[in-house]
Structure formats: C-alpha cells, structure tokens
Amino acid sequence: MSDYYAYLDSQVNDLLNIDIGFNNLLGSSLYCLDSHILNCFFDRYYLIKKFQNITLSLFNASLLNEFDPEVASLVINELPDHMAYNYHRRLAESNIQTHKTPFYFRTDQVADGKIIEIQCPGSAWGLYEQLHHFFTDHGSSFGKITNFSRRLSENFASSLTKRLGKEAAIHHLLDNASIPYCVRFFIQKTRRQHVRYFGYDRDVTPYNCNFIRGHAFAGLWSDNFASRRISAWTRGLLEYDLPPSILFDEKISIVFPFWEKTMKYFGDDIREMFPYTQLITPEGFYLEDGSRMTISQFCRLSQKQRNYFVKYAGSDLDLNWGSKGVHFLGMYSRVKCEELFRALLEGYNLRKYWIIQKAHPITDKMGYFTRDKKLVEANLHTKFSGFYGPDGLMGILVMLRPFSKVHGSINTVLTVCK
C-alpha cells in the first residue's frame, strides 16, 4: 500500500519537478455506479447543453430589453461597471455570442444523479488523469476500467482538434486555478497528446493562440491580451473554453428552471436534472410543494426538515470559490440559522444573491488506504464529478468525505468510476 502512494507522489513530482505529491486518500476500489445513473451521466450531456442554450437566450433577450429585465439583473449583480451591462449588451448584440456555451465543463452530482453545480472548466482534471493512470497500471489489484478506457488527456486532445478543425494552440490562464499543480499536470499530459501551449511550446505566442482556458470570468479580464482576444472571439477568430460572459461562472442560473418568471421555458426533463432550487429574498421563498415560506418560518423548522443547502450565487470570487459560500442548514440550530439568513439578507439590496437548494445527502460505505498501510472502511458522503467535452462524457471522478460538503480538499477519499 505504501507503494501506491509512492507511485502517486512520483507521478506529479517527477513530471513537474515539484515536491507536492498526492494530497488525498486513495480509495480501495474502483466505483461501480448503478447502470441507470451511469447512463444518465452519458445522456445528460445534451440536456445540459440545452439548459445552457436556453439560459443564454433568456439572458441575452433580457439584456436587449426583449424579456424581463430582472433576469439580466440577477446575473449581472455585483460586477464592476466595465464588466457589467454595457459589455454584456455588446456581446448579446454580436451574432457569434448567440450560441456560445462552454466547451469543457465539470458537473458535480450526487448519487441519485442530481446536478448540484456546473463549472467550466472546473478543477480536478489532473486528479482524474492521475488516478485513471494509476488504476490502469494497477489493474491486477483493482480491476479494469471498462466504461472510460481512454484517458482524459486523450479525449481532450482529440475532441478539441475535432471541434476547432485545426491543431490547438492554447493559453491556459492559471491565476484562479484552485489546484494549480493539478492544472500544470494536465497541461503536460495533453502536450504528450500533441496539444501545444503558450509558455511551454516554442512556436506558440499570445498572438496565434486559438483556444483560451480560464477558471473564472474575472480571470479572463486579467489577461493582458483580453481586449484583443475578446474582440477576436466575437468575430469567430478564436475560441474561449469558458466564454467571457458572467452567465456561466455563477450558480444563479440553476434557479431559472424553477423560478416563476422563467420556468415555462424549461422542460421537466431539465428540471429533473437539478435539485429543487430557489432564490432567497426578504419575503422568503417557495418550497418544492408550492408553499410559500418566510425566513422566520423556515428557521423554526426542525433540523431534519431543513434538509437544504444555502449557496452564494453571485460573482464575488471571495465567496463563489470552492465551497466557501456553501452552508448546510440541516446542521444549524434555529439561532444560527436566523443569524445566517440575517447576514445574507443584508446583502440582498446590494445585489449579493444567495440560493437555497434541496439537499440529497447519500452516504456510501467505502474503503480507503492510509499512508501508514491501513485499510479503513467508513460511511462517507459521496460526490461525483463528470468531465464533459464537445463529444460528451469523458470520465467520472468520485470524491468521498465524512462531512456533508464534499470537495477536493486534503484527505478527501478519491477513486474513479469503473
């Protein structure tokens, strides 16, 4: 077992000449996902794109005063002036922006298939690549990966070349990457698949890059070639992975399939993908049974009845990064719940919006190895991260933790779907 961690450490350290290694815990087996849920992961790519396109159409129509202005207001929220209405209106007026949705993205899902978040591109691409390599090389001990035989780096390289119609020359902006070494690892793995990058390959310059990757809308603006590149993008001369629009960098869009002003534009098939989600307002919010609940009434519910997450839904990087702006109300006392809502509502008039989302807590009994050669079994909360590209689903990373907020922090148990 100690050899397992030595292998994982050396994968990263030797390739990048660093001393970080593998910071998580290794699951003791591949994860065998229920066949129906696995099929949902594959089938939902087209529904996700449909959701993104409908949301983009509503947002653009709102910006152009062809639809309710509150849609644009909810999305633009706290942006500084130079990134706000005038900029997004110009994008809405450009023909190319009409259909631009993310190329590569990661979904976070729970075991029943509900999508709790969509991030473009999302973190942990390098982690999946690393674990896929590990489990492939140790197949005699862990079994064979059957549903995702190709590595993520291979799928990324082939699908990007196919979509661009030419060789990719990438500038990957790392400023806002939550796990920078993980991104650098993935960059090096895709370079072995003949993908070229600015800063790594001799003939790639800032002026001939045709694909820009970034981890936050604000980060795209901090690029010192931003104005030139965004202008080229609107003319169809290059592509952005995360389009330079705030729409795809916030959680607020998950409200729209459930919100009374926009829900009729989304079918039940799209609504079924997500947990029930509502905007928190000073007047309260609707529960999934259609009843109106004030904040005071909700806080008086028992902890068991408050089986919901509250999540920051805006553009402030200090809150929407990782799991910082996420609270599980089923663990809060009435007093603490009231304190939290008071703090959230103080920001409402400043357009700092929060959403409330039905929780789907599901635990798994999972084994994992410790670095001191112990095999531990425990009941852990599970989250599945689906990695998608232009050709659909490319792999599923499984994260498990003893806490209801599951994310890729140190000592999270990791494995991949079989």
C-alpha positions, 0 to 999 in steps of 0.5 A: 500500500505504501507503494501506491502512494509512492507511485502517486507522489512520483507521478506529479513530482517527477513530471513537474519537478515539484515536491507536492505529491498526492494530497488525498486518500486513495480509495480501495476500489474502483466505483461501480455506479448503478447502470441507470445513473451511469447512463444518465451521466452519458445522456445528460450531456445534451440536456445540459447543453440545452439548459445552457442554450436556453439560459443564454437566450433568456439572458441575452433577450433580457439584456436587449430589453426583449424579456424581463429585465430582472433576469439580466439583473440577477446575473449581472449583480455585483460586477464592476461597471466595465464588466457589467451591462454595457459589455454584456449588451455588446456581446448579446448584440454580436451574432457569434455570442448567440450560441456560445456555451462552454466547451469543457465543463465539470458537473458535480452530482450526487448519487441519485444523479442530481446536478448540484453545480456546473463549472467550466472548466472546473478543477480536478482534471489532473486528479482524474488523469492521475488516478485513471493512470494509476488504476490502469497500471494497477489493474491486477489489484483493482480491476479494469476500467471498462466504461472510460478506457481512454484517458482524459488527456486523450479525449481532450486532445482529440475532441478539441482538434475535432471541434476547432478543425485545426491543431490547438494552440492554447493559453491556459490562464492559471491565476484562479486555478484552485489546484494549480499543480493539478492544472500544470499536470494536465497541461503536460499530459495533453502536450504528450497528446500533441496539444501545444501551449503558450509558455511551454511550446516554442512556436506558440505566442499570445498572438496565434493562440486559438483556444483560451482556458480560464477558471473564472470570468474575472480571470479572463479580464486579467489577461493582458491580451483580453481586449484583443482576444475578446474582440477576436472571439466575437468575430469567430477568430478564436475560441474561449473554453469558458466564454467571457460572459458572467452567465456561466461562472455563477450558480444563479442560473440553476434557479431559472428552471424553477423560478416563476418568471422563467420556468415555462421555458424549461422542460421537466426533463431539465428540471429533473436534472437539478435539485429543487432550487430557489432564490432567497429574498426578504419575503422568503421563498417557495418550497418544492410543494408550492408553499410559500415560506418566510425566513422566520418560518423556515428557521423554526423548522426542525433540523431534519426538515431543513434538509437544504443547502444555502449557496452564494450565487453571485460573482464575488470570487471571495465567496463563489470559490470552492465551497466557501459560500456553501452552508448546510442548514440541516446542521444549524440550530434555529439561532444560527440559522436566523443569524445566517439568513440575517447576514445574507439578507443584508446583502440582498439590496446590494445585489449579493444573491444567495440560493437555497437548494434541496439537499440529497445527502447519500452516504456510501460505505467505502474503503480507503488506504492510509499512508501508514498501510491501513485499510479503513472502511467508513460511511462517507458522503459521496460526490461525483464529478463528470468531465464533459467535452464537445463529444460528451462524457469523458470520465467520472471522478468520485470524491468521498468525505465524512462531512456533508460538503464534499470537495477536493480538499486534503484527505478527501477519499478519491477513486474513479468510476469503473 
